[in-house]
Amino acid sequence: MNPFARMFRLTRDLLQELSDEAVYRRYLRAVGRPHSPQEWRRFTDRRYRRKYQSAKCC
């Protein structure tokens, strides 16, 4: 594989992980639903609720 193509692919995959795109794709596969604005909203609501619901100490 071309070194530039490999670097591009690695960078793209990293950015997708950081931006939740890859996580969202895995979520869609797990629940068996197609992409839609409503599904994205359900995904982000659930994710943020889980992230910020637990109290942080100190």
PyMOL CGO cylinders between C-alpha atoms (Angstrom):
from pymol import cmd
from pymol.cgo import CYLINDER

trace = [
    CYLINDER, 0.00, 0.00, 0.00, 1.19, 3.49, -0.81, 0.3, 1, 1, 1, 1, 1, 1,
    CYLINDER, 1.19, 3.49, -0.81, 2.59, 5.21, 2.35, 0.3, 1, 1, 1, 1, 1, 1,
    CYLINDER, 2.59, 5.21, 2.35, 0.52, 8.34, 1.67, 0.3, 1, 1, 1, 1, 1, 1,
    CYLINDER, 0.52, 8.34, 1.67, -2.65, 6.31, 1.24, 0.3, 1, 1, 1, 1, 1, 1,
    CYLINDER, -2.65, 6.31, 1.24, -1.93, 4.45, 4.45, 0.3, 1, 1, 1, 1, 1, 1,
    CYLINDER, -1.93, 4.45, 4.45, -1.34, 7.70, 6.36, 0.3, 1, 1, 1, 1, 1, 1,
    CYLINDER, -1.34, 7.70, 6.36, -4.51, 9.20, 4.92, 0.3, 1, 1, 1, 1, 1, 1,
    CYLINDER, -4.51, 9.20, 4.92, -6.53, 6.14, 5.90, 0.3, 1, 1, 1, 1, 1, 1,
    CYLINDER, -6.53, 6.14, 5.90, -5.11, 6.11, 9.42, 0.3, 1, 1, 1, 1, 1, 1,
    CYLINDER, -5.11, 6.11, 9.42, -5.80, 9.83, 9.85, 0.3, 1, 1, 1, 1, 1, 1,
    CYLINDER, -5.80, 9.83, 9.85, -9.35, 9.45, 8.51, 0.3, 1, 1, 1, 1, 1, 1,
    CYLINDER, -9.35, 9.45, 8.51, -10.07, 6.52, 10.83, 0.3, 1, 1, 1, 1, 1, 1,
    CYLINDER, -10.07, 6.52, 10.83, -8.71, 8.43, 13.81, 0.3, 1, 1, 1, 1, 1, 1,
    CYLINDER, -8.71, 8.43, 13.81, -10.83, 11.49, 13.04, 0.3, 1, 1, 1, 1, 1, 1,
    CYLINDER, -10.83, 11.49, 13.04, -13.93, 9.33, 12.66, 0.3, 1, 1, 1, 1, 1, 1,
    CYLINDER, -13.93, 9.33, 12.66, -13.31, 7.79, 16.07, 0.3, 1, 1, 1, 1, 1, 1,
    CYLINDER, -13.31, 7.79, 16.07, -12.81, 11.20, 17.65, 0.3, 1, 1, 1, 1, 1, 1,
    CYLINDER, -12.81, 11.20, 17.65, -15.94, 12.63, 16.06, 0.3, 1, 1, 1, 1, 1, 1,
    CYLINDER, -15.94, 12.63, 16.06, -18.17, 9.66, 17.06, 0.3, 1, 1, 1, 1, 1, 1,
    CYLINDER, -18.17, 9.66, 17.06, -18.84, 8.68, 13.41, 0.3, 1, 1, 1, 1, 1, 1,
    CYLINDER, -18.84, 8.68, 13.41, -17.31, 5.23, 13.85, 0.3, 1, 1, 1, 1, 1, 1,
    CYLINDER, -17.31, 5.23, 13.85, -19.12, 4.70, 17.15, 0.3, 1, 1, 1, 1, 1, 1,
    CYLINDER, -19.12, 4.70, 17.15, -22.40, 5.72, 15.51, 0.3, 1, 1, 1, 1, 1, 1,
    CYLINDER, -22.40, 5.72, 15.51, -21.86, 3.24, 12.65, 0.3, 1, 1, 1, 1, 1, 1,
    CYLINDER, -21.86, 3.24, 12.65, -21.22, 0.45, 15.17, 0.3, 1, 1, 1, 1, 1, 1,
    CYLINDER, -21.22, 0.45, 15.17, -24.36, 1.51, 17.07, 0.3, 1, 1, 1, 1, 1, 1,
    CYLINDER, -24.36, 1.51, 17.07, -26.46, 1.33, 13.88, 0.3, 1, 1, 1, 1, 1, 1,
    CYLINDER, -26.46, 1.33, 13.88, -25.14, -2.16, 13.14, 0.3, 1, 1, 1, 1, 1, 1,
    CYLINDER, -25.14, -2.16, 13.14, -25.86, -3.30, 16.71, 0.3, 1, 1, 1, 1, 1, 1,
    CYLINDER, -25.86, -3.30, 16.71, -29.46, -2.05, 16.75, 0.3, 1, 1, 1, 1, 1, 1,
    CYLINDER, -29.46, -2.05, 16.75, -30.11, -2.94, 13.10, 0.3, 1, 1, 1, 1, 1, 1,
    CYLINDER, -30.11, -2.94, 13.10, -31.44, 0.45, 12.04, 0.3, 1, 1, 1, 1, 1, 1,
    CYLINDER, -31.44, 0.45, 12.04, -30.62, 2.70, 9.09, 0.3, 1, 1, 1, 1, 1, 1,
    CYLINDER, -30.62, 2.70, 9.09, -29.13, 6.17, 9.49, 0.3, 1, 1, 1, 1, 1, 1,
    CYLINDER, -29.13, 6.17, 9.49, -31.66, 8.95, 10.02, 0.3, 1, 1, 1, 1, 1, 1,
    CYLINDER, -31.66, 8.95, 10.02, -31.74, 12.30, 11.82, 0.3, 1, 1, 1, 1, 1, 1,
    CYLINDER, -31.74, 12.30, 11.82, -33.99, 10.77, 14.48, 0.3, 1, 1, 1, 1, 1, 1,
    CYLINDER, -33.99, 10.77, 14.48, -31.59, 7.86, 15.00, 0.3, 1, 1, 1, 1, 1, 1,
    CYLINDER, -31.59, 7.86, 15.00, -28.62, 10.25, 15.32, 0.3, 1, 1, 1, 1, 1, 1,
    CYLINDER, -28.62, 10.25, 15.32, -30.57, 12.22, 17.93, 0.3, 1, 1, 1, 1, 1, 1,
    CYLINDER, -30.57, 12.22, 17.93, -31.42, 9.05, 19.85, 0.3, 1, 1, 1, 1, 1, 1,
    CYLINDER, -31.42, 9.05, 19.85, -27.77, 7.98, 19.74, 0.3, 1, 1, 1, 1, 1, 1,
    CYLINDER, -27.77, 7.98, 19.74, -26.38, 11.33, 20.93, 0.3, 1, 1, 1, 1, 1, 1,
    CYLINDER, -26.38, 11.33, 20.93, -29.02, 11.77, 23.64, 0.3, 1, 1, 1, 1, 1, 1,
    CYLINDER, -29.02, 11.77, 23.64, -28.27, 8.33, 25.03, 0.3, 1, 1, 1, 1, 1, 1,
    CYLINDER, -28.27, 8.33, 25.03, -24.51, 8.86, 24.83, 0.3, 1, 1, 1, 1, 1, 1,
    CYLINDER, -24.51, 8.86, 24.83, -24.52, 12.27, 26.52, 0.3, 1, 1, 1, 1, 1, 1,
    CYLINDER, -24.52, 12.27, 26.52, -27.03, 11.20, 29.16, 0.3, 1, 1, 1, 1, 1, 1,
    CYLINDER, -27.03, 11.20, 29.16, -24.79, 8.30, 30.10, 0.3, 1, 1, 1, 1, 1, 1,
    CYLINDER, -24.79, 8.30, 30.10, -21.70, 10.52, 30.07, 0.3, 1, 1, 1, 1, 1, 1,
    CYLINDER, -21.70, 10.52, 30.07, -23.04, 13.41, 32.16, 0.3, 1, 1, 1, 1, 1, 1,
    CYLINDER, -23.04, 13.41, 32.16, -25.58, 11.67, 34.39, 0.3, 1, 1, 1, 1, 1, 1,
    CYLINDER, -25.58, 11.67, 34.39, -23.07, 10.26, 36.84, 0.3, 1, 1, 1, 1, 1, 1,
    CYLINDER, -23.07, 10.26, 36.84, -21.86, 12.75, 39.39, 0.3, 1, 1, 1, 1, 1, 1,
    CYLINDER, -21.86, 12.75, 39.39, -18.22, 13.73, 39.29, 0.3, 1, 1, 1, 1, 1, 1,
    CYLINDER, -18.22, 13.73, 39.29, -16.24, 13.89, 42.43, 0.3, 1, 1, 1, 1, 1, 1,
    CYLINDER, -16.24, 13.89, 42.43, -13.71, 16.57, 43.30, 0.3, 1, 1, 1, 1, 1, 1,
]
cmd.load_cgo(trace, "trace")
